Amino acid sequence: MKANWESKTDPVHHPVRFLAGVWQQRMKERFGITGVQFTPKEFGQLKRVMNAFGDLSREVIEWMLDPVNWWHFCQQVRSELGIHFVPDYPEVGFLLGYRGVGLNLMYSKLRYSIEWADFINRLEKKKYEQTKNLLLLYAVGKPGELAKIEAAKTLSEIELLFNEMLDDDAVQSA
């Protein structure tokens, strides 16, 4: 009997192929599309999706590959960015290109869901860390700002601080 990782669909040893399998299975189940093989370009895009979303990748794909959610995502991209062409069916490249819009949409739709609470907590942690790292770069040489950044412990606090620092900088430059 072959080990699971030998099938190249093991999430640990072959995460891109694993996500490709999830993608293909959801396309079959939810859209009735079968037999679609990923091109090398799409495998590369899927790897970039995985790198962008990290441990959130599977949940993002599971949620996005629902016909209603995909439609909402496409409409959000269309309204926010004025993109006139949106695909009728999920495309890896489209998700990759507009991943920020997708995460914001998921956050707004799922933030009060008990079922998705773990996902939202991990997403908030990721957003917190990204915003904090950005602020730390911005505050180099400003000890007072560094202390404020270290004091901010929640996503809300770090986002308020981010806005405050941007506002202060805008006032100083004006």
N, C-alpha and C positions, 0 to 999 in steps of 0.2 A: 504494500500500500504506500502511495506517495504521501509525503508530508504536505500539509496545506500550503506552505510557502512555495513549494515546487510548482504549483499551478500558476504562480505569478499573480495571484489575486489576494495574497495575504496583506492586510492593512499595514503591518509593521515592515515587512521586507519589500513589498511592492505597492506602496500607497497610491501611486498614480494609476496603476492598472486596477487596483481595488476600486478607486473612485470612478474609473471608466466603467467598470462592471456595474456599480451602483447607478451611474448615469444611464447606461443602456437598459438596465432592468426597469428603472422608473419610466423611461421613454416608452417601453413596451407596455407596462401596466397602465400608465396614466394617459398616454397619447396614442396607443395602438401602433407605434412605430417600431418595427422589428428589423433585425439584420443590418443595422447601421454600424459600420466599423469606423473607428477613429482613425484619422489620417495622422501622420507624424506631426503635422502642425497642430492638430487638435490635442494630441498627447502633450505637446509642449505647452499649449495654452492651459491644459488641465493641471500640469505641473505648476504653472504660474498661479493658477487659482488656488492650488493647495498651499503654495508659499505665501500668498496674500492672506488667506483665511486661517492658515495654521490648523489648530485642532478644532476649528469651527467648520472646516470644509465639508464634512459629511452632512452635518445639519443644514448648512446653506444649500447644498445640492438637493437634499431631501425636500426642503421647503420650496425651493425655486422650481423644481420639476413637478409642480402641481399646476394644472391648467389655469386655475383661478389666480394663483400667486404669480405665475409667469405673466399673465395678462396685466395684473396690477403693476408688476415690475416694469413691464414695457411702457405702460401708460405713464408711470412716474418718470421714466427716462425721457419720454416724449414731452411731457409738460415741463420738467425742470430744465432740460437741455435743448429743447427744440429739435430733437432728432425726429425726422419725419418717417424714416424707414425703421421699423422694428420687426424682428422676426416673429412669425406666427408660432413657431415651435422653438423650444430652448436650443440655444447655440452656446457652446463653451466660450467662444471669442466674445460674444455679446455680454455674457455674464462677467467675463474678465474685464472688459473695457469699462463697464459701468458698475463695478463691484461696490463702490462707495454708496451709490444710490441704492443698490440692493440691500446692503447692511443697514442703512438708515431706514429703509422701508420695513425690513424685518424687525428692527428695533421698535419702530412705532406700532406695528401690528401685534407684536408678541410680548411687549414689556409687562403686561399685566396677566399674562397667561401662566397658570400654575404648571402646566405641562412643559412649557419652554423656559421655566425659571432658571434651570442650570445653564442653558445656552445664553440667556440674557446676562446672568452673572459673569460668565466667562467673556462675553462681548464687552460688558462694562469694564471689566478688568483690563482687557486689551486696549480699549479706548483710553482708559486712565493712564496706562503705561506709555502709550504713544504720545498723549498730550503732555504728560510729565516730562518725557524725554525731550520733546520739542521746547518746552519752557526752560528746561535746564540748559539747552544750547543757547537760547535767547538771553538767559540771565547770566551768562559768563561775565565775571567782573563786576557783578552787582550783588554784593553780599546780602543786602536787605531783601532782594527778590528771591534769592536762594532759600532763605529762611522761610519765606511765605510758601514756596513750592514744597518744601519738606513738611510743612504743617498741614498742607492739603491732603487729606486721606481718602476722600471719596471722589467719584467722577464728577458729581455736581460741584464740589469745592474746587477741583482743578479746572473745570470749565469756566467757573466764575472768575478765577484768578487769571486764566488765559484772556478772557474778555477785558478784565481790568487792566492787565499789562498792555494789551493792544490799544485800549482807549488812552492810557497814559502816554504811550508812545506817539499816538496820533496828536494829542494835545501839545506835546513837546515839539513835534516837528512843524506844527502850525504856527 
